[in-house]
């Protein structure tokens, strides 16, 4: 019990019993509560991973499957426009997904998943329903719905939900994150398959509406299962939101530069491998529409398997090795491939070895970040990388203005060089953490 006594001013002050008379009273502010330690498991944690995986499937899964939309746009729906203008739809989509990563994380921290996920799901689903009624050869309509509105709904769900994984997991974070990242790869299989199978049967409008209903279902389940053990926080100041101090860390800078080069490279095979298959074969065949599906299928394995291994042998080690192999595959296999068996082999191998780029980028940032800055640092890194999205596939579209194998090889060289450049930066980040080659980093 505390005791009260009158002060010389006549007010009442509180005196603690364990403070000796005559001793000066402490004016130090109360210590903030200790941060909540992630439990690394439990029913609520794995339900959250389920919900995050479904949101990832519905958001980044459609981005991974954009190649199917791009093929249909270029061949039929927007055939009056250049490949660069058409590919900008996907590029703007990726750019907006990344550039608002910081803002979306802060808003999520303030509003919480119970409000943020349903609102984002409504915007994303509404955008797809609007896309289903857009007109052919009116590209501004696809820009507004597919590139802008859908991306805004997706980014305010995807990155915050990914950050929730770090609220529930610490030691197993790379493994936990591999599930939603793999779900994004699964979306790259399912959504193109839906589009390719339904377009000849029910046309553009209802094919896109089916995709919209799938996205809506995923968001409904995500809204029910995504929770966080942490209380809501007030919106931070702009200086806290941007977290520019992270760029004082050379490891973080190298990760950002490696990610920037990686984004320049990695979406070109995803967007263009199907179209290249048609050009190399002299026209569409029974296999060309499945190159992207094969790539995304092996990417799922590449996102889960290395994520599990990375927790044991080191996230940075796995990131460097797999990115190096992915760059070599672009230059050594895709560049020389025109026959279908070779393109199948490239799609399968590249999907596997490019998968860790998506799965391990966030865990690598988490490994060097204070827990209170995880969301801000991930957001800053992906916002920085977003500028690369506006350059990679549109430049690729310039290379293939005339769709010949020779022009595609210019695109392939461009992609391969940037993949290897990204590997150099990832290797620098790894060596900055430890110069011992066999260290688990």
C-alpha positions as semicolon CSV with decimal commas, in nm:
position;residue;x (nm);y (nm);z (nm)
1;X;0,000;0,000;0,000
2;X;0,125;0,348;-0,078
3;X;0,113;0,633;0,169
4;X;0,000;0,987;0,098
5;X;0,128;1,313;0,256
6;X;0,065;1,678;0,192
7;X;0,316;1,876;-0,007
8;X;0,411;2,235;0,077
9;X;0,184;2,351;-0,203
10;X;-0,116;2,182;-0,048
11;X;-0,144;1,908;-0,312
12;X;-0,132;1,539;-0,227
13;X;0,162;1,331;-0,342
14;X;0,219;0,959;-0,330
15;X;0,506;0,809;-0,134
16;X;0,617;0,450;-0,172
17;X;0,689;0,260;0,151
18;X;1,029;0,133;0,039
19;X;1,170;0,479;-0,021
20;X;1,368;0,604;0,275
21;X;1,283;0,941;0,424
22;X;1,494;1,217;0,286
23;X;1,596;1,016;-0,021
24;X;1,531;1,188;-0,353
25;X;1,235;1,043;-0,539
26;X;1,308;0,887;-0,876
27;X;1,179;1,078;-1,174
28;X;1,281;0,811;-1,428
29;X;0,998;0,710;-1,659
30;X;0,850;0,366;-1,622
31;X;1,016;0,104;-1,836
32;X;0,814;-0,005;-2,138
33;X;0,681;-0,359;-2,124
34;X;0,915;-0,623;-2,256
35;X;0,847;-0,720;-2,618
36;X;0,635;-1,029;-2,663
37;X;0,857;-1,319;-2,761
38;X;0,727;-1,520;-3,061
39;X;0,605;-1,861;-2,937
40;X;0,743;-2,052;-3,241
41;X;0,430;-2,267;-3,270
42;X;0,084;-2,339;-3,140
43;X;-0,263;-2,361;-3,293
44;X;-0,310;-1,987;-3,336
45;X;0,034;-1,954;-3,495
46;X;-0,027;-2,223;-3,757
47;X;-0,380;-2,098;-3,827
48;X;-0,223;-1,759;-3,894
49;X;0,023;-1,924;-4,135
50;X;-0,274;-2,088;-4,312
51;X;-0,448;-1,753;-4,351
52;X;-0,131;-1,576;-4,460
53;X;-0,069;-1,850;-4,717
54;X;-0,418;-1,808;-4,865
55;X;-0,374;-1,430;-4,883
56;X;-0,035;-1,481;-5,047
57;X;-0,193;-1,725;-5,295
58;X;-0,463;-1,471;-5,381
59;X;-0,233;-1,170;-5,413
60;X;0,119;-1,253;-5,522
61;X;-0,010;-1,572;-5,683
62;X;-0,188;-1,366;-5,947
63;X;0,131;-1,167;-6,000
64;X;0,328;-1,487;-6,056
65;X;0,057;-1,597;-6,298
66;X;0,050;-1,269;-6,489
67;X;0,234;-1,433;-6,779
68;X;-0,092;-1,605;-6,880
69;X;-0,275;-1,271;-6,877
70;X;0,013;-1,114;-7,072
71;X;-0,002;-1,384;-7,340
72;X;-0,376;-1,334;-7,386
73;X;-0,344;-0,956;-7,382
74;X;-0,072;-0,957;-7,648
75;X;-0,231;-1,219;-7,873
76;X;-0,597;-1,117;-7,849
77;X;-0,738;-0,872;-7,598
78;X;-0,481;-0,591;-7,636
79;X;-0,319;-0,697;-7,963
80;X;-0,322;-0,340;-8,098
81;X;-0,064;-0,232;-7,839
82;X;0,312;-0,291;-7,816
83;X;0,459;-0,561;-7,588
84;X;0,614;-0,287;-7,374
85;X;0,280;-0,117;-7,306
86;X;0,115;-0,450;-7,227
87;X;0,396;-0,567;-6,999
88;X;0,369;-0,237;-6,810
89;X;0,040;-0,366;-6,665
90;X;0,231;-0,636;-6,480
91;X;0,522;-0,404;-6,405
92;X;0,302;-0,138;-6,243
93;X;0,129;-0,413;-6,047
94;X;0,460;-0,533;-5,901
95;X;0,579;-0,175;-5,844
96;X;0,270;-0,080;-5,644
97;X;0,285;-0,406;-5,449
98;X;0,636;-0,321;-5,334
99;X;0,634;0,059;-5,306
100;X;0,354;0,069;-5,049
101;X;0,508;-0,206;-4,837
102;X;0,622;0,033;-4,561
103;X;0,292;0,220;-4,544
104;X;0,085;-0,097;-4,548
105;X;0,282;-0,243;-4,258
106;X;0,231;0,065;-4,042
107;X;-0,141;0,084;-4,119
108;X;-0,173;-0,286;-4,041
109;X;-0,001;-0,238;-3,704
110;X;-0,254;0,035;-3,619
111;X;-0,573;-0,128;-3,751
112;X;-0,493;-0,494;-3,689
113;X;-0,581;-0,793;-3,910
114;X;-0,952;-0,800;-3,824
115;X;-1,010;-0,478;-4,018
116;X;-0,719;-0,465;-4,261
117;X;-0,753;-0,806;-4,427
118;X;-1,128;-0,776;-4,507
119;X;-1,084;-0,423;-4,645
120;X;-0,792;-0,530;-4,864
121;X;-0,984;-0,836;-4,981
122;X;-1,280;-0,622;-5,081
123;X;-1,060;-0,390;-5,289
124;X;-0,870;-0,674;-5,459
125;X;-1,185;-0,875;-5,539
126;X;-1,371;-0,565;-5,660
127;X;-1,079;-0,484;-5,892
128;X;-1,097;-0,829;-6,053
129;X;-1,473;-0,809;-6,096
130;X;-1,421;-0,472;-6,267
131;X;-1,146;-0,625;-6,483
132;X;-1,396;-0,885;-6,603
133;X;-1,612;-0,613;-6,764
134;X;-1,329;-0,418;-6,928
135;X;-1,336;-0,387;-7,305
136;X;-1,087;-0,527;-7,555
137;X;-0,838;-0,279;-7,708
138;X;-0,906;-0,024;-7,430
139;X;-0,579;-0,061;-7,240
140;X;-0,647;0,222;-6,995
141;X;-0,922;0,007;-6,843
142;X;-0,677;-0,277;-6,775
143;X;-0,429;-0,026;-6,631
144;X;-0,687;0,110;-6,387
145;X;-0,828;-0,224;-6,272
146;X;-0,553;-0,484;-6,315
147;X;-0,243;-0,270;-6,262
148;X;-0,353;-0,009;-6,007
149;X;-0,667;-0,101;-5,812
150;X;-0,586;-0,470;-5,772
151;X;-0,228;-0,396;-5,668
152;X;-0,343;-0,149;-5,402
153;X;-0,574;-0,408;-5,249
154;X;-0,306;-0,675;-5,266
155;X;-0,019;-0,476;-5,114
156;X;-0,219;-0,375;-4,806
157;X;-0,278;-0,745;-4,739
158;X;0,033;-0,928;-4,858
159;X;0,322;-0,756;-4,683
160;X;0,148;-0,695;-4,349
161;X;0,035;-1,057;-4,337
162;X;0,391;-1,171;-4,412
163;X;0,509;-0,958;-4,117
164;X;0,257;-1,140;-3,894
165;X;0,464;-1,456;-3,940
166;X;0,747;-1,289;-3,748
167;X;0,503;-1,218;-3,462
168;X;0,447;-1,592;-3,420
169;X;0,786;-1,741;-3,518
170;X;1,150;-1,659;-3,452
171;X;1,374;-1,966;-3,461
172;X;1,160;-2,131;-3,732
173;X;1,085;-1,811;-3,923
174;X;1,242;-1,918;-4,256
175;X;1,045;-2,243;-4,250
176;X;0,722;-2,069;-4,151
177;X;0,760;-1,806;-4,423
178;X;0,825;-2,071;-4,685
179;X;0,456;-2,170;-4,677
180;X;0,303;-1,835;-4,779
181;X;0,583;-1,778;-5,026
182;X;0,519;-2,124;-5,173
183;X;0,147;-2,044;-5,187
184;X;0,234;-1,750;-5,410
185;X;0,407;-1,996;-5,641
186;X;0,102;-2,223;-5,634
187;X;-0,107;-1,927;-5,745
188;X;0,124;-1,899;-6,043
189;X;0,008;-2,249;-6,143
190;X;-0,361;-2,236;-6,057
191;X;-0,457;-1,896;-6,196
192;X;-0,299;-1,948;-6,541
193;X;-0,460;-2,294;-6,555
194;X;-0,801;-2,144;-6,475
195;X;-0,755;-1,876;-6,739
196;X;-0,624;-2,106;-7,012
197;X;-0,892;-2,370;-6,955
198;X;-1,190;-2,136;-6,923
199;X;-1,116;-1,873;-7,189
200;X;-1,209;-2,099;-7,484
201;X;-1,522;-2,221;-7,302
202;X;-1,679;-1,921;-7,130
203;X;-1,484;-1,622;-7,255
204;X;-1,294;-1,340;-7,089
205;X;-1,560;-1,203;-6,853
206;X;-1,658;-1,518;-6,667
207;X;-1,302;-1,656;-6,668
208;X;-1,184;-1,352;-6,474
209;X;-1,491;-1,366;-6,248
210;X;-1,406;-1,723;-6,149
211;X;-1,060;-1,600;-6,048
212;X;-1,223;-1,315;-5,855
213;X;-1,441;-1,559;-5,660
214;X;-1,134;-1,771;-5,572
215;X;-0,955;-1,458;-5,448
216;X;-1,261;-1,357;-5,245
217;X;-1,279;-1,701;-5,079
218;X;-0,910;-1,686;-4,983
219;X;-0,956;-1,346;-4,821
220;X;-1,261;-1,463;-4,626
221;X;-1,064;-1,752;-4,473
222;X;-0,766;-1,524;-4,415
223;X;-0,986;-1,273;-4,233
224;X;-1,097;-1,548;-3,994
225;X;-0,757;-1,704;-3,924
226;X;-0,494;-1,428;-3,930
227;X;-0,432;-1,299;-3,578
228;X;-0,137;-1,146;-3,396
229;X;-0,030;-1,181;-3,031
230;X;0,061;-0,812;-3,019
231;X;-0,171;-0,523;-2,935
232;X;-0,235;-0,252;-3,197
233;X;0,016;0,032;-3,213
234;X;-0,048;0,397;-3,300
235;X;0,054;0,513;-3,645
236;X;0,425;0,598;-3,630
237;X;0,587;0,923;-3,728
238;X;0,709;0,945;-4,086
239;X;1,071;0,912;-3,973
240;X;0,988;0,585;-3,797
241;X;0,783;0,460;-4,089
242;X;1,059;0,511;-4,343
243;X;1,337;0,378;-4,116
244;X;1,614;0,545;-4,315
245;X;1,858;0,451;-4,038
246;X;1,846;0,097;-4,175
247;X;2,054;0,217;-4,470
248;X;2,344;0,280;-4,230
249;X;2,375;-0,098;-4,206
250;X;2,597;-0,219;-4,494
251;X;2,443;-0,566;-4,481
252;X;2,096;-0,419;-4,529
253;X;2,223;-0,203;-4,818
254;X;2,375;-0,505;-4,992
255;X;2,051;-0,700;-4,947
256;X;1,853;-0,414;-5,102
257;X;2,090;-0,386;-5,400
258;X;2,085;-0,763;-5,449
259;X;1,706;-0,762;-5,433
260;X;1,690;-0,471;-5,680
261;X;1,901;-0,659;-5,934
262;X;1,702;-0,975;-5,866
263;X;1,368;-0,806;-5,938
264;X;1,508;-0,673;-6,268
265;X;1,585;-1,032;-6,366
266;X;1,343;-1,273;-6,202
267;X;1,012;-1,161;-6,352
268;X;1,132;-1,182;-6,714
269;X;1,128;-1,564;-6,725
270;X;0,797;-1,563;-6,534
271;X;0,634;-1,319;-6,777
272;X;0,792;-1,431;-7,103
273;X;0,884;-1,802;-7,095
274;X;0,548;-1,902;-7,245
275;X;0,570;-1,645;-7,525
276;X;0,929;-1,748;-7,597
277;X;0,816;-2,109;-7,624
278;X;0,561;-2,010;-7,889
279;X;0,821;-1,813;-8,086
280;X;1,082;-2,090;-8,063
281;X;0,825;-2,352;-8,173
282;X;0,686;-2,141;-8,455
283;X;0,348;-2,102;-8,285
284;X;0,140;-2,228;-7,991
285;X;0,173;-2,599;-7,912
286;X;0,017;-2,827;-7,655
287;X;0,314;-2,762;-7,424
288;X;0,382;-2,388;-7,452
289;X;0,105;-2,288;-7,211
290;X;0,252;-2,521;-6,948
291;X;0,605;-2,375;-6,931
292;X;0,492;-2,117;-6,677
293;X;0,299;-2,381;-6,481
294;X;0,610;-2,602;-6,466
295;X;0,822;-2,307;-6,353
296;X;0,578;-2,215;-6,077
297;X;0,535;-2,578;-5,969
298;X;0,906;-2,632;-5,910
299;X;0,924;-2,286;-5,755
300;X;0,696;-2,413;-5,478
301;X;0,951;-2,682;-5,394
302;X;1,226;-2,420;-5,424
303;X;1,052;-2,196;-5,173
304;X;0,972;-2,459;-4,910
305;X;1,275;-2,693;-4,932
306;X;1,554;-2,433;-4,919
307;X;1,356;-2,240;-4,656
308;X;1,365;-2,548;-4,433
309;X;1,734;-2,605;-4,507
310;X;1,818;-2,236;-4,454
311;X;1,727;-2,256;-4,086
312;X;2,004;-2,516;-4,051
313;X;2,281;-2,414;-4,290
314;X;2,220;-2,039;-4,305
315;X;1,977;-1,814;-4,492
316;X;2,249;-1,607;-4,656
317;X;2,442;-1,916;-4,765
318;X;2,136;-2,061;-4,939
319;X;2,046;-1,726;-5,095
320;X;2,390;-1,684;-5,253
321;X;2,420;-2,037;-5,392
322;X;2,068;-2,061;-5,536
323;X;2,081;-1,715;-5,697
324;X;2,413;-1,799;-5,858
325;X;2,270;-2,119;-6,007
326;X;1,956;-1,934;-6,127
327;X;2,171;-1,680;-6,313
328;X;2,379;-1,954;-6,472
329;X;2,063;-2,136;-6,584
330;X;1,937;-1,823;-6,762
331;X;2,263;-1,774;-6,951
332;X;2,358;-2,137;-7,012
333;X;2,023;-2,311;-7,064
334;X;1,750;-2,061;-7,155
335;X;1,980;-1,873;-7,395
336;X;2,062;-2,189;-7,590
337;X;1,719;-2,356;-7,578
338;X;1,474;-2,371;-7,865
339;X;1,358;-2,734;-7,843
340;X;1,067;-2,815;-7,614
341;X;1,256;-3,066;-7,392
342;X;1,522;-2,805;-7,319
343;X;1,262;-2,540;-7,237
344;X;1,085;-2,783;-7,004
345;X;1,418;-2,850;-6,832
346;X;1,488;-2,478;-6,800
347;X;1,142;-2,404;-6,661
348;X;1,173;-2,682;-6,403
349;X;1,526;-2,600;-6,289
350;X;1,487;-2,223;-6,294
351;X;1,164;-2,242;-6,097
352;X;1,339;-2,440;-5,823
353;X;1,651;-2,225;-5,796
354;X;1,473;-1,889;-5,827
355;X;1,224;-1,984;-5,554
356;X;1,458;-1,903;-5,262
357;X;1,490;-1,544;-5,385
358;X;1,126;-1,488;-5,290
359;X;1,131;-1,713;-4,983
360;X;1,450;-1,590;-4,817
361;X;1,456;-1,216;-4,882
362;X;1,237;-1,137;-4,582
363;X;1,407;-1,387;-4,344
364;X;1,746;-1,240;-4,436
365;X;1,618;-0,894;-4,339
366;X;1,461;-1,030;-4,020
367;X;1,797;-1,181;-3,921
368;X;1,964;-0,838;-3,902
369;X;1,670;-0,633;-3,771
370;X;1,552;-0,545;-3,419
371;X;1,211;-0,702;-3,365
372;X;1,051;-0,356;-3,334
373;X;1,180;-0,259;-3,681
374;X;1,108;-0,577;-3,876
375;X;0,803;-0,441;-4,055
376;X;0,964;-0,106;-4,133
377;X;1,284;-0,263;-4,266
378;X;1,103;-0,516;-4,483
379;X;0,887;-0,234;-4,613
380;X;1,185;-0,010;-4,689
381;X;1,368;-0,290;-4,868
382;X;1,074;-0,380;-5,089
383;X;0,991;-0,015;-5,156
384;X;1,348;0,030;-5,278
385;X;1,318;-0,283;-5,492
386;X;0,990;-0,159;-5,641
387;X;1,170;0,075;-5,880
388;X;1,329;-0,228;-6,044
389;X;0,984;-0,366;-6,124
390;X;0,920;-0,065;-6,348
391;X;1,240;-0,137;-6,539
392;X;1,276;-0,515;-6,572
393;X;0,983;-0,643;-6,776
394;X;0,920;-0,318;-6,973
395;X;1,283;-0,323;-7,089
396;X;1,225;-0,688;-7,172
397;X;0,929;-0,580;-7,383
398;X;1,153;-0,338;-7,574
399;X;1,393;-0,621;-7,658
400;X;1,113;-0,831;-7,806
401;X;0,931;-0,560;-8,000
402;X;0,987;-0,799;-8,288
403;X;0,919;-1,143;-8,147
404;X;1,211;-1,341;-8,286
405;X;1,441;-1,586;-8,110
406;X;1,735;-1,349;-8,166
407;X;1,555;-1,061;-7,996
408;X;1,459;-1,288;-7,709
409;X;1,826;-1,370;-7,661
410;X;1,895;-1,004;-7,593
411;X;1,628;-1,020;-7,322
412;X;1,781;-1,340;-7,183
413;X;2,131;-1,187;-7,165
414;X;1,989;-0,882;-6,990
415;X;1,814;-1,102;-6,732
416;X;2,114;-1,327;-6,674
417;X;2,359;-1,043;-6,617
418;X;2,135;-0,882;-6,356
419;X;2,080;-1,218;-6,185
420;X;2,456;-1,258;-6,143
421;X;2,493;-0,896;-6,030
422;X;2,235;-0,963;-5,760
423;X;2,436;-1,267;-5,652
424;X;2,745;-1,048;-5,606
425;X;2,556;-0,818;-5,367
426;X;2,408;-1,112;-5,174
427;X;2,757;-1,260;-5,141
428;X;2,885;-0,926;-5,011
429;X;2,606;-0,919;-4,750
430;X;2,694;-1,272;-4,643
431;X;3,068;-1,192;-4,611
432;X;2,991;-0,877;-4,412
433;X;2,812;-1,096;-4,159
434;X;3,093;-1,352;-4,143
435;X;3,413;-1,396;-4,342
436;X;3,430;-1,763;-4,246
437;X;3,322;-1,952;-4,557
438;X;3,172;-2,245;-4,365
439;X;2,990;-2,038;-4,104
440;X;2,612;-2,079;-4,071
441;X;2,487;-1,735;-4,171
